[in-house]
Amino acid sequence: LVNRPHALLLDEPLGALDLRLRRQLQLEIKRVHAEVGITFVHVTHDQEEAMTMADVIAVMNRGRIEQAGSARELYDTPRTAFVANFLGQSNLVEADITGTDGEWTIAQTHDGAKLRVPTSRVAATTGKLAIGVRPEKVWIWDRIEEESPGERVNKISATVVTSAFLGVSMEYR
């Protein structure tokens, strides 16, 4: 930094650190970046670190950029299954597009479930579709209960095979 470069390459700078120190240094690197005002190219395989640190993230697959954008853009509207699975977890449901209904693209899964997807998030108008569902967007409803899940859309029957307590959340498979 003494030589005032136009850009600084940080190649896995936090890779060998424990979680607590890593989080402290993330804040320190962000502070230094704001102070010196030059471009930082931060290479990491840690998705959470990338989403925390970067203004722009480029997700690379086999040496080429698969998608670039803000953390929120990549997380909420990934263009490919690779990007969807690289940033966080995503359940991919395969379906066939059966039509549109104004703001919604209608699709049907192989087991007959009908799904509605915002048309703005669908690149195609016909053919097959892989619908990504983030785990935090899933609502589990036991059909044995008397209560209806109300106006929720995109209901799919499934069986919970295993569950795991993760401290701040539960993971169901």
Secondary structure by P-SEA (a helix, b strand, c coil): ccccccccccccccccccaaaaaaaaaaaaaaaaaaccccccccccaaaaaacccbbbbbccccccccccaaaaaaccccaaaaaaccbbbbbbbbbccccccbbbbbcccbbbbbcccccccccccbbbbbbccccbbbbccccccccccccbbbbbbbccccccccccccc
